[in-house]
Amino acid sequence: MKISRITVWQMDLPLSEPYWLSGGRLKFERLDSTFVRIDTDEGVSGWGEGCPWGNTYLPAHGSGIRAGLELLAPAVIGHDPCALDALNRVMDTALPGHPYVKSAIDIACWDILGQVAGLPLWKLLGGAEAQPVLVNSSISTGTPDEMLALIRKASAKGYKVHSAKVGGSDVATDIERIEAISAGLSDGESVTFDVNRAWTPGVAVQVLNSVVARDWVEQPCETLEQCAHVAGRVANPIMLDESLHTFGDHLDAWKRRACEGVKVKPNRVGGLTKARQIRDFGVSVGWQMHIEDVGGSALADTAAIHLASSTPDAHRLASWLCHYHLSIDPVPGQGARNVDGITTPPSAPGLGVSLDENILGTPIAVYERGHTL
């Protein structure tokens, strides 16, 4: 089996309401998503999606994916989509770095592999059964009362795990937010305070050593070095996210004792192949992990939920579903969906999600051996 064609679509995904994070300094109103279908010479096709969370959250942007695909598509056409490690080496040779550009191709090839094997991705990724995964809400930055109101709305939809966006230079405001939210949770609920790298180390140490709450704190500072400095000086468990892009970054975080857990996002690290390597490393060193994607429709969410579902219970925390923040749904009724705070991956062969080309519209590029349409 060989890759014979790669077709690319672009779609704007408006958020249902504006979203603020990193202490309110970053605002998002729409996402720029790229959908990829890989066709093979044996008639099997697979789907993938790459969708950065805007262009200010990570060193990634939607048009960057499509520019990278111009280089990657000719390199992978003619290769076996089921030889995933070899295919990733081809992509890394054709375009060193830029892992987010490669994720949609990798995920589409996993979809093909699952269909060829007749197995869902959660089984290929190591799961014995389709384990249900807790879903966590994502609470935009605001006043304590505003954020508690959003948590109550999420609770009404079944969410029992929340990610509350805090951060900034106002120490007193963040202390107030953290204490009010932690105290205001109902029995059986939990929260992670996600700073999205908005604190300096001094502010992080001051805030966290002033609060009674001992909940998870995510990405308190910009760099891995700064986060490691904080981790050694506070009692809260630290979760890392934006500072981790490669396996080497995760290895460095472990060596520095910078965290007790990480977020594993396939679209950030290059797809399911590399996310699985990082997940397995996390299990081996005892980390707990949120496994979810950076952004996108239910297609991107579902790929991440397959990996989350196949992760041992002791190492699996809740996963966020981006598609609940969108005002449109390109894959209506398909994939991993929130059912009273729980989601479960499909058990059909492969990814279990496919797109209607009528919804996607006209492709922006079609790559075939020898020419581009």
TIKOLVO-14401 format. One record per atom (N, C-alpha, C, O): x, y, z; residue in one letter. Coordinates in steps of 0.001 Angstrom, whole numbers, plus 500000, padded with zeros to 6 digits. Layout:
N
XYZA...
//
This chain:
373
500848498800500000M500000500000500000M500883501249500000M501861501332500743M500522502221499154K501288503462499050K500340504663499080K499190504578498651K500849505773499594I500091507027499543I500074507517498104I501120507658497470I498866507774497594S498747508197496200S498294509656496052S498588510294495041S497590510177497042R497073511552496928R496872512128498325R496493511410499251R497131513434498474I496847514168499711I496027515396499344I496458516231498549I494849515495499928T493940516605499662T493805517443500926T493689516909502029T493822518757500755V493870519687501889V492717520675501804V492443521239500745V492041520878502941W490993521879503076W491331522818504226W491971522414505196W490902524069504117Q490998525018505228Q489586525400505660Q488699525592504828Q489390525507506971M488086525916507486M488276526793508723M489038526455509629M487568527927508743D487512528740509950D486510528133510912D485402527767510521D486907528028512182L486042527474513220L485795528571514259L486604528742515171L484686529319514136P484415530384515114P484106529791516492P483443528760516601P484592530455517532L484223530073518890L482821530604519192L482412531639518666L482103529895520033S480742530303520360S480715531599521153S479718532320521117S481804531912521880E481955533192522553E483442533461522730E484235532520522750E483839534727522858P485266535048523005P485864534340524216P485194534126525226P487149533981524091Y487820533201525126Y489109533900525514Y489911534267524654Y489309534088526843W490487534765527361W491319533793528185W490775532987528940W492648533873528037L493528533085528902L494804533865529171L494964534997528715L495712533242529919S496983533854530292S496767535190530995S497357536207530632S495891535160532024G495628536366532783G494867537420532009G494872538591532390G494210537023530922G493433537954530122G494215538654529033G493661539489528317G495516538327528887R496314539016527869R496147538419526479R496532539045525492R495574537208526384L495373536560525086L493880536318524873L493216535709525711L493365536797523757K491952536658523427K491806535884522118K492585536073521183K490800535010522063F490579534174520880F489097534194520504F488219534107521363F488840534310519191E487459534336518709E487199533318517598E486047532983517322E488260532827516960R488085531809515931R489375531002515814R490447531460516208R489254529803515268L490407528949515018L490532528710513518L489535528701512795L491749528520513065D492057528263511657D492486526798511542D493598526437511926D491593525965511012S491857524527510981S492166524041509573S491628524546508588S493052523042509504T493430522404508243T493057520929508307T493492520209509205T492252520488507354F491840519082507263F492584518421506105F492761519005505036F493011517192506354V493790516450505369V493158515083505147V492836514378506103V492979514707503866R492597513328503539R493726512710502742R494171513265501738R494188511549503200I495217510801502497I494563509608501809I493910508789502455I494741509520500507D494244508392499716D495397507461499381D496546507889499266D495077506181499226T496105505182498902T495773504494497586T494660504595497070T496777503787497055D496583503074495796D495724501823495955D495420501153494968D495325501498497204E494444500351497439E493039500779497856E492236499958498300E492749502079497707G491394502562497937G491041502884499373G489894503230499653G491989502782500294V491743503132501696V492159504578501922V493228505000501480V491311505336502611S491599506747502877S491557507024504374S490831506360505113S492337508007504817G492354508392506221G492275509897506375G492686510644505487G491735510348507526W491538511761507786W492406512231508962W492627511496509924W492888513469508857G493601514112509947G493270515591509984G492776516154509007G493546516216511122E493268517645511291E494394518285512094E494880517713513070E494803519478511672G495752520278512429G495138521636512714G494727522340511792G495074522010513990C494383523255514347C495054523914515545C494747523556516683C495962524870515326P496521525616516449P495434526425517157P494410526767516566P495680526725518437W494766527593519181W495191529030518896W495915529647519677W494724529551517756G495136530874517315G496602530898516934G497182529860516613G497205532078516967N498622532200516619N499442532827517744N500615533145517547N498833533011518933T499557533604520058T499752532628521205T500474532931522156T499120531459521132Y499200530499522228Y500503529692522183Y501153529499523210Y500877529225520991L502089528437520765L502809528979519533L502214529745518774L504071528607519309P504732528963518054P504176528125516903P504856527246516375P502939528411516527A502231527650515502A501105528523514960A500537529335515690A500785528356513688H499652529076513103H499119528283511924H499849527515511296H497833528477511628G497168527663510617G497818527719509256G497988526684508613G498187528904508801S498811529006507478S500179528331507460S500655527919506402S500813528217508632G502087527501508706G501937526021508408G502814525414507795G500813525435508847I500547524026508528I500467523841507022I501078522932506459I499711524711506385R499493524536504942R500763524815504144R500999524179503117R501583525759504605A502879525989503946A503774524769504104A504469524379503166A503758524164505294G504570522969505516G504108521784504696G504923520976504253G502796521675504489L502280520562503696L502770520623502252L502889519586501598L503056521817501750E503604521928500396E504942521206500291E505291520678499235E505687521186501394L506978520497501413L506826519018501763L507525518170501208L505918518712502679L505805517341503177L505060516416502221L505436515255502062L504005516924501584A503179516051500743A503992515368499645A503893514149499503A504793516097498861P505591515405497827P506566514389498429P506896513393497785P507025514636499656A508008513739500271A507387512418500704A508045511379500651A506111512448501136V505502511217501670V504695510452500631V504412509270500829V504318511092499528I503591510376498480I504479509252497927I505648509465497605I503905508074497827G504655506900497402G505154506049498546G505664504952498321G505016506535499783H505446505769500945H504275504998501557H503113505328501317H504586503989502334D503586503155502996D503020503912504195D503769504223505121D501710504221504210P501144504976505331P501094504174506625P500949504749507704P501213502840506528C501140501998507719C502498501831508401C502568501318509519C503564502252507748A504910502197508344A505162503543509017A505891504387508497A504541503726510187L504435505061510770L505769505620511256L506033506809511076L506611504797511863D507910505302512300D508755505728511107D509405506773511140D508745504919510056A509504505260508852A508955506526508208A509717507374507743A507629506651508183L507006507836507589L507391509094508367L507647510139507769L507433508998509693N507833510158510490N509293510529510248N509648511708510280N510134509535510007R511529509859509675R511606510583508334R512421511491508169R510778510195507388V510733510890506094V510325512341506298V510937513242505725V509289512577507116M508839513951507350M509899514763508081M510107515934507764M510569514159509052D511585514890509802D512794515230508940D513481516219509195D513057514412507916T514139514717506982T513725515835506023T514513516734505731T512491515771505540A512008516772504585A511814518135505233A511974519166504579A511465518143506540L511218519400507242L511600519231508712L510752518867509527L512861519488509066P513261519365510471P512453520327511351P512147521450510949P512116519863512553G511338520702513457G509901520853513001G509379519992512293G509254521941513399H507869522237513023H506945521032513245H506237520639512318H506932520441514436P506149519222514618P504659519413514366P504001518492513883P504109520585514680Y502668520783514514Y502230520672513055Y501073520361512772Y503159520927512128V502847520842510698V502589519399510279V501855519149509323V503193518446510996K503191517041510578K502041516234511170K501790515107510744K501348516798512140S500403515993512913S499231515481512079S498820514332512242S498684516313511187A497523515875510414A497870514691509515A497059513777509361A499066514694508918I499489513566508081I499633512310508940I499153511241508564I500289512437510086D500489511279510957D499157510692511407D498983509474511384D498217511537511814I496924511049512299I496145510382511171I495517509345511387I496174510959509972A495487510344508845A496063508963508530A495329508057508138A497371508806508701C497991507497508454C497615506494509544C497438505311509252C497490506942510795W496966506051511841W495549505602511505W495186504448511736W494752506512510959D493389506161510547D493424505052509495D492646504101509558D494330505182508534I494472504147507503I494929502831508124I494382501775507806I495925502884509004L496421501672509644L495304500945510387L495194499723510296L494482501682511117G493380501055511835G492391500389510913G491894499302511207G492099501033509794Q491153500435508844Q491735499174508215Q491030498181508036Q493015499216507881V493660498042507288V493692496889508290V493470495734507927V493971497212509555A494044496178510593A492669495738511076A492536494691511710A491641496537510778G490303496236511271G490153496502512760G489338495865513427G490947497453513292L490974497730514725L490808499223514988L491288500038514200L490138499601516081P490083501017516472P491442501471516968P492264500659517394P491672502770516912L492982503279517303L493286503038518769L494446502823519120L492275503067519647W492574502841521063W493200501468521287W494012501306522198W492842500486520480K493463499168520624K494881499165520057K495787498589520659K495078499800518913L496417499879518338L497370500660519237L498579500434519207L496826501580520038L497643502404520921L497858501775522292L498460502389523173L497361500536522476G497688499802523689G496541499496524618G496759498885525664G495319499896524282G494188499660525165G493580498273524979G493560497731523874G493084497709526086A492393496422526010A490919496603525691A490284495715525122A490376497762526063E488990498098525761E488863499605525677E489781500336526048E487732500064525192A487509501505525048A487155502088526412A485980502195526765A488172502459527169Q487951502989528506Q487302504374528433Q487721505204527626Q486293504634529259P485733505989529312P486745506967529889P487551506608530748P486698508196529413V487653509233529804V486879510403530408V485910510875529814V487299510876531587L486704512072532165L486960513266531250L488028513382530650L485973514145531151V486102515357530350V486217516549531294V485447516666532248V487180517434531028N487270518629531862N486801519871531113N487003520003529906N486173520774531853S485765522049531281S486978522952531130S488058522636531631S486805524064530449S487856525068530331S487221526418530622S486377526892529862S487632527035531726I486968528224532248I487797529461531939I488928529594532405I487227530363531151S487913531578530722S488232532488531909S487537532468532925S489302533292531763T489697534242532801T488589535263533060T487946535750532130T488381535575534327G487407536596534718G487518536871536191G488488536467536832G486534537557536740T486496537760538182T486161536428538848T485672535518538179T486417536295540158P486041535046540839P484577534683540638P484264533518540391P483676535648540738D482247535352540573D481938534910539149D481156533983538941D482551535572538166E482324535186536778E482813533771536515E482137532994535841E483985533433537043M484553532108536807M483763531029537537M483581529934537005M483291531320538747L482454530351539464L481127530121538735L480606529006538724L480584531183538124A479350531025537355A479572530109536149A478716529286535826A480720530253535486L481039529382534355L481224527936534818L480818527007534120L481827527741535977I481994526392536520I480632525760536812I480426524575536554I479709526552537349R478372526012537631R477661525614536326R476961524603536286R477843526412535258K477267526048533961K477868524746533451K477156523894532920K479181524593533614A479848523360533183A479383522177534024A479185521082533498A479210522388535312S478746521308536191S477377520805535756S477095519610535831S476530521720535301A475194521331534850A475242520442533616A474286519722533328A476361520491532881K476538519635531700K477287518347532033K477639517577531139K477528518119533324G478152516871533751G479618516956534069G480192515978534548G480264518108533820Y481691518232534091Y481948518205535594Y481297518915536361Y482903517378536002K483326517319537403K484783517747537577K485268517894538699K485465517942536466V486855518384536462V486916519687535661V486343519781534575V487604520678536196H487629521995535574H489057522494535415H489931522175536220H489284523279534368S490550523972534159S490241525459534180S489604525980533264S490694526144535230A490378527554535418A491584528408535038A492688528208535547A491356529357534141K492442530186533615K492711531364534552K491850532221534752K493920531394535124V494332532483536004V495631533061535457V496063532714534358V496263533965536251G497554534479535824G497545535970535597G496505536563535311G498726536577535727G498885538006535543G499828538560536594G500455537803537335G499928539863536660S500856540503537592S500185540939538885S500865541358539822S498853540846538950D498129541262540147D498046540082541112D497170539227540985D498956540046542067V499053538923542996V497759538763543783V497260537647543922V497212539851544297A496017539771545137A494823539205544367A494044538423544913A494680539601543094T493553539106542294T493668537607542059T492674536888542157T494868537130541751D495024535695541517D494829534891542799D494251533804542764D495298535406543915I495043534721545187I493544534633545441I493046533591545869I492824535719545180E491371535728545375E490687534724544452E489812533972544882E491088534716543185R490495533766542235R490706532320542698R489759531536542759R491932531986543017I492272530604543350I491524530152544598I490949529063544615I491526530979545645E490871530578546886E489363530485546713E488739529564547240E488766531423545983A487316531407545794A486874530193544989A485881529550545329A487606529876543920I487229528746543075I487435527433543812I486564526563543785I488570527283544466S488840526044545189S487794525803546270S487336524676546454S487416526863546987A486426526735548060A485018526547547511A484162525968548179A484774527034546293G483427526999545741G483074525740544984G481943525612544514G484002524799544847L483708523565544130L482747522691544934L482791522667546164L481889521983544227S480989521034544872S481739519749545199S482821519503544667S481165518939546066D481772517650546401D481957516816545132D481063516746544289D483114516193545009G483398515342543856G483977516089542670G484295515470541654G484123517421542773E484706518198541689E486168518528542000E486570518574543163E486947518755540957S488339519156541120S488687520222540088S487961520419539114S489806520907540312V490198521996539421V491711522002539245V492460521669540164V492141522383538056T493522522754537784T493536524242537469T492716524721536686T494465524975538075F494602526391537786F495658526554536695F496847526328536917F495192526952535517D496056527036534341D496500528478534137D495692529354533829D497798528709534313V498350530057534244V498729530428532808V498860531608532483V498904529424531957N499291529672530561N500501530603530476N500541531527529663N501496530331531345R502814530969531365R502774532470531659R503701533187531282R501724532960532323A501559534402532537A502315534939533741A502465536155533859A502808534071534660W503512534549535854W505017534607535624W505568533790534886W505666535550536241T507110535466536432T507351534516537601T506433534279538385T508562533962537743P508805533046538860P508504533660540224P507958532991541101P508860534935540406G508609535575541692G507134535657542025G506734535396543160G506316536021541036V504867536084541256V504315534694541536V503476534525542420V504781533695540787A504297532324540984A504565531852542405A503676531308543061A505786532059542881V506132531621544238V505315532387545268V504863531809546256V505126533674545046Q504375534486545997Q502913534044546068Q502363533873547156Q502286533859544897V500881533452544880V500700532071545499V499861531892546382V501477531100545045L501247529717545458L501624529472546917L501091528555547542L502516530261547458N502840530121548875N501921530950549766N502071530960550988N500960531652549138S499987532432549900S498617531773549959S497807532112550822S498347530841549062V497015530230549007V496977528961549841V497988528284550029V495773528654550342V495555527407551066V495387526253550080V495775525122550371V494807526542548908A494497525513547918A495750524759547488A496794525365547247A495643523449547395R496755522607546944R496376521862545657R496761520710545451R495616522546544801D495214521966543522D496384522025542534D497383522705542768D496230521289541417W497216521347540347W497354522782539832W496376523527539773W498568523155539465V498849524427538806V499580524124537504V500587523416537489V499059524670536420E499592524339535094E500385525482534491E499950526633534503E501553525149533962Q502438526062533227Q502475527446533877Q501993528419533297Q503047527531535082P503040528827535762P503857529902535059P503513531081535138P504930529521534374C505846530507533777C506136530157532318C505713529118531811C506859531041531671E507120530911530231E507975529706529876E507629528954528965E509081529511530577T510061528513530162T510095527320531106T509612527381532236T510678526235530612L510869525056531446L511758525380532644L511482524927533754L512813526152532436E513713526503533521E512992527277534616E513197527012535800E512155528225534234Q511401529009535208Q510406528136535971Q510252528271537185Q509735527240535248C508770526348535900C509467525409536882C508932525126537954C510654524927536523A511411524065537430A511814524825538688A511784524273539788A512184526067538529H512518526906539686H511322526991540635H511473526845541847H510142527226540079V508927527340540893V508588526007541546V508248525959542728V508680524920540775A508293523596541289A509059523225542549A508526522532543415A510290523674542660G511098523350543824G510817524218545031G511427524035546085G509883525179544888R509659526149545960R508200526260546390R507858527116547206R507338525400545849V505920525459546212V505418524056546547V506057523056546220V504262524006547204A503678522715547590A502679522182546572A502348520996546595A502196523041545682N501231522583544674N501899521678543647N503035521941543252N501219520612543201P501757519827542084P501721520646540799P500750521355540537P502778520546540001I502922521345538785I502668520472537556I503190519363537436I501854521006536654M501577520400535353M502241521266534283M502099522488534311M502962520655533341L503579521416532251L502832521188530947L502273520119530706L502838522231530106D502109522164528838D502891522863527737D503585522201526964D502795524192527648E503288524908526475E504788524826526271E505258525032525152E505557524534527313S507020524493527157S507526523150526647S508736522960526517S506627522218526357L507029520864525947L506593520598524507L505401520483524221L507571520501523604H507262520304522185H507833518992521639H507303518446520671H508896518488522243T509570517292521740T509743516287522865T509549516606524037T510111515070522492F510432514071523518F511579514577524398F511575514376525613F512551515230523778G513676515764524542G513240516769525597G513807516800526690G512234517598525286D511714518540526276D511130517794527476D511337518197528621D510405516711527215H509808515938528304H510898515258529142H510808515198530368H511911514757528469L513021514142529194L513720515180530077L514084514894531218L513899516377529538D514544517445530307D513687517835531507D514217518086532590D512365517889531323A511467518223532434A511584517202533553A511585517566534729A511683515925533195W511827514876534206W513171514993534919W513234514880536143W514239515217534167K515565515343534774K515623516520535755K516301516449536781K514908517596535430R514930518790536272R513921518709537426R513854519614538257R513147517636537474R512082517508538478R511152518719538424R510784519291539449R510788519085537213A510028520312536995A508533520140537161A507805521133537188A508045518897537275C506600518706537290C506242517326537825C507080516429537922C504965517193538168E504393515892538528E503490515358537424E503018514223537497E503252516168536411G502391515739535318G502571516632534103G503175517701534191G502042516185532963V502147516951531716V500853516829530926V500049515920531133V500684517778530015K499645517656528998K500285517114527728K501309517627527276K499690516090527160V500183515483525921V499183515830524824V498038515378524855V499619516636523852K498737517122522797K499294516686521441K500313517212520993K498632515728520786P499176515212519514P499516516291518501P500556516206517848P498666517309518350N498947518317517332N500143519182517678N500748519770516781N500504519280518949R501674520071519313R502961519300519076R503963519880518657R502945517990519340V504194517216519311V504420516483517992V505456515839517825V503474516563517045G503710515974515733G502800514835515354G503024514189514331G501762514561516157G500820513491515820G500794512402516861G501410512519517921G500070511331516548L499884510241517503L501154509418517701L501373508888518790L501988509302516681T503203508490516820T504091509042517927T504533508295518800T504352510330517896K505229510921518899K504495511144520222K505110511074521286K503207511407520169A502437511536521408A502411510213522164A502466510199523394A502328509115521442R502350507799522094R503703507559522772R503745507030523883R504799507935522126Q506127507783522735Q506213508583524034Q506742508096525033Q505695509803524017I505727510657525200I504812510093526281I505173510090527457I503625509614525892R502710508998526854R503380507815527553R503304507685528775R504027506964526781D504673505783527362D505813506182528300D506010505547529336D506559507220527949F507595507730528849F506970508252530137F507477507993531229F505869508988530008G505188509504531186G504728508409532125G504822508548533344G504233507326531563V503830506185532389V505054505610533108V504974505270534289V506174505500532410S507359504871532991S507956505683534132S508577505113535030S507779507019534118V508356507847535186V507317508249536222V507635508979537161V506076507783536067G505064508009537087G504270509289536961G503602509682537917G504316509957535817W503537511175535637W502049510865535516W501655509761535138W501242511853535843Q499829511855535476Q499674512804534298Q500376513810534200Q498741512470533399M498681513199532131M497259513537531719M496349512711531791M497099514783531283H495920515170530509H496277514926529046H497240515509528548H495530514086528354I495793513825526936I494627514390526144I493508513883526220I494895515436525387E493880516179524648E494579516902523515E495802516827523398E493823517603522674D494523518297521594D494526519796521797D493861520321522689D495291520482520948V495463521920521061V494172522636520713V493787523589521391V493509522191519674G492269522794519201G491724521986518047G492328521004517615G490561522414517547G490003521748516385G488625521183516612G488013521372517664G488152520485515603S486820519896515620S486836518579516391S487843518205516994S485700517885516357A485620516573517012A486560515559516372A486854514534516986A487039515814515155L488013514903514550L489318514936515339L489827513890515742L489867516143515563A491110516260516334A490906515769517765A491757515067518311A489779516137518369D489497515675519732D489499514151519812D490050513575520751D488884513503518832T488733512054518885T490074511344518786T490293510343519468T490971511845517948A492302511234517860A492980511234519226A493568510229519627A492901512356519944A493523512443521266A492817511535522267A493473510946523126A491498511409522175I490756510569523118I491086509092522914I491076508329523880I491375508673521695H491846507296521484H493113507041522320H493236505997522961H494048507995522307L495280507834523075L494997507898524577L495557507117525347L494145508811524990A493804508916526407A493148507637526914A493483507146527992A492222507104526140S491497505897526555S492420504703526731S492159503833527562S493491504655525961S494428503523526018S495501503695527084S496378502843527222S495439504793527844T496424505092528880T495989504489530208T494809504578530547T496894503875530980P496509503280532265P495801504284533176P496143505466533201P494807503790533924D493981504655534767D494805505535535697D494508506720535848D495833504975536321A496600505712537316A497323506918536721A497699507837537449A497516506919535407H498275507987534749H497390508892533902H497876509858533315H496101508591533831R495182509343532967R494332510298533791R493546509876534639R494499511588533531L493614512600534085L492546512927533035L492434512227532029L491779513962533259A490683514290532347A491203514881531042A492339515349530973A490368514858530012S490699515425528703S489694516518528345S488505516420528646S490204517549527700W489364518655527227W488919518378525801W489682517828525006W487682518758525469L487153518631524109L486949520025523535L486039520747523945L487793520398522590C487720521737522013C486400521993521304C485896523117521312C485833520949520685H484692521216519800H483475521769520527H482558522284519887H483451521673521858Y482341522263522600Y482444523778522693Y481495524433523124Y483575524343522299H483714525795522271H483397526371520891H483435527589520714H483086525528519917L482886525984518546L481412526252518259L480528525615518833L481160527205517363S479779527503516968S479338526692515762S478170526746515378S480271525927515145I479928525037514034I480517523660514312I481446523519515107I479965522648513650D480400521263513859D480587520591512500D479610520160511888D481844520496512012P482077519906510686P481823518396510616P481695517840509525P481749517726511785V481525516276511800V480348515958512724V480519515267513728V479164516453512394P478028516331513315P477735514889513704P477636514004512854P477598514676515014G477216513359515531G478325512334515573G478091511206516007G479520512679515140Q480601511703515080Q481635511933516185Q481764513030516729Q482357510874516489G483520510988517345G483223511022518830G482115510710519267G484239511408519603A484163511447521059A483344512656521497A483684513791521162A482277512421522236R481381513479522686R481192513398524200R481308512332524804R480900514547524791N480659514593526228N479284514011526550N478266514483526042N479265512995527387V478012512422527883V478095512437529405V478669511538530020V477508513480530002D477490513633531455D478894513584532056D479134512910533057D479820514318531421G481173514425531958G482115513305531576G483225513220532100G481685512441530665I482489511291530231I482498511254528708I481505511611528075I483605510828528118T483640510576526680T484319509234526431T485162508794527211T483936508597525333T484485507285524972T484825507298523488T484024507781522688T485983506786523097P486341506798521673P485517505796520883P485031504816521446P485351506030519578P484628505064518739P485349503720518687P486562503640518886P484586502674518419S485179501334518297S485185500827516867S485514499665516626S484823501685515906A484954501329514498A486432501288514128A487240501935514794A486809500553513095P488220500523512690P488748501912512362P488060502722511740P489982502177512789G490603503466512524G490182504530513503G489895504251514667G490148505752513018L489793506901513842L488322506899514221L487958507319515319L487479506427513314G486042506408513580G485352507717513268G484217507933513693G486023508609512522V485456509889512109V485825510129510652V486978509944510265V484859510539509847S485153510936508471S484341512178508140S483303512438508747S484824512932507178L484202514210506863L483420514161505558L483744513402504644L482392514981505495D481601515177504288D482251516310503494D482335517437503980D482704516024502298E483364517048501493E482435518208501165E482905519316500905E481128517975501172N480186519068500932N480240520099502049N480013521287501818N480543519637503273I480691520565504391I482014521310504285I482084522503504578I483051520613503871L484377521237503787L484498522222502634L485251523192502723L483771521983501562G483859522867500406G484989522470499460G485398521310499423G485481523424498709T486500523170497697T487875523028498340T488251523860499166T488638521986497979P489997521857498536P490868523042498135P490680523643497077P491821523363499001I492762524432498650I494000523872497968I494755524616497343I494218522552498085A495370521928497423A495128520431497295A494540519806498176A495592519867496182V495590518422495972V496971518043495477V497442518556494461V497622517132496207Y498984516717495864Y498948515282495349Y498412514388496002Y499524515078494170E499664513746493593E501092513611493079E501798514602492889E501503512365492858R502867512152492370R503104512937491078R502388512773490090R504113513780491115G504520514485489895G503878515831489688G504373516630488893G502748516119490404H502140517440490197H501217517794491348H500788516941492124H500929519085491429T500015519628492427T498859520296491716T499055521036490752T497619520028492206L496443520646491594L495987521833492413L495007522488492059L
//
